[in-house]
């Protein structure tokens, strides 16, 4: 019985606006009144009427809460990281989709030869939970469902769509049998940005209580009428002769009728409550997140010898694979709509070959400031971000001992400085996002020449589709 | 002060300040909140009176409601929310004791609701 409160509140959470079935959220109060001794009736009627008023306000608040959880997030990344041949992100965001995401991006940032990348991101625990539980709640990262630490783990698989065809700039790369480019595992080490249950916000939002008071003050006519109707009903001569079940049924029908007549909250009351709720939630969405990621990357096969005296990668073999470790830290400011993200990563070759000084390939450090812009109704919130990326290439270039690329000499170990501006448009209630970015850098991985590039993509975050159930 | 409805009380100037104590029963903590007092005159909120809850160990909170600057006739409405959480026993409650400055005392109770929090709307008819 002690969990009834929680369970029924969860039911309320997926309910729409107060309806004729609203009395289901007053079952305990109704049962108590149905079985009350005459001397307790008055107080229990007050309990029932007063609790009925909150149903409407809570329903509005929950709808807004769900909206924020599902459609207004800007810290979920479906695309690839900065090193991919096709990417729109100089900085990796701290979260993967709660269930499943897919992205297609064209245009590289630090790679000399750019291409297109298809990225799949899944949360295995999220998938399992979505198949067994309320998928909408899982998609909204509701902490009351999918109670397993495994949901902190996400998996990414990236595919280079340019593999399988040759271009002039890829003359020494063979058609690869597979387009597989990267497999990554990510773990949320610290997630203080974990969305809280709606209950949390009701508890925290003292405005909820004030809004209820305003609602009560403006509903005194309804309150008096409802109280009078219940006093009349429970004071009838035949009331004492009814069974407990009959009393519950009559009270339920009466409360359904009364709640149907309950006026909507005045817009000022609703606005104040929703604004308070939103501020609470935005502040929570700006709390600290620390995520770590390990990625395994596999380059293309070589058709010709790569490097001379010594040959670094003989024809028919594959250049060494890469291991990358990345730390992602994100933190916003209070209830502001700006979020800061910092990335630090290092890459190591899986093996040391001739011409390599050691296994260490590169160090990347990146910082992003992302502004969440005003919501576009039924679309989502666009974001505008500014990012800086620094890459220390420890070896020349890519650690493979090459001194030229495409006839251009590579003569120094690399320091890449890159600046990126990105505008990300949501569509379809945030289920599809279209990132468009421009980057400027002093050089790319292989060629020491400044470059200005454009990147574009689209990402499909199925969380929003699952979350659409309301 | 006299009771004129289930949670409705008629008050006069001499009844202010009104003392309110919220006592948690069968609960580990007192998670009750009290709204500002809304002063309603001619169907419009014309004044708000903030209240400051003070903890009274072990499980009570108290506050006072001062006389409004609005002249009678007006109604003072206040909502008290009592949170019970997931593990509250069925007999848990918040007992609200309302005492006028003239010594009249009334009690009402917030019981474990179906949907947290439990609500009590108090109305003081200032006449």
Interface residues (C-beta under 8 A of the other chain):
Chain A: X1 X2 X3 X4 X5 X6 X8 X9 X12 X25 X26 X27 X28 X29 X32 X42 X43 X44 X45 X46 X47 X49 X50 X51 X53 X54 X55 X58 X199 X202 X203 X206 X208 X209 X210 X212 X213 X214 X216 X217 X218 X220 X223 X224 X227
Chain B: X5 X6 X7 X31 X33 X34 X35 X36 X37 X38 X40 X43 X45 X75 X77 X78 X79 X80 X81 X83 X84 X85 X86 X87 X88 X89 X90 X108 X109 X110 X111 X112 X113 X114 X115 X116 X117 X118 X119 X120 X121 X123
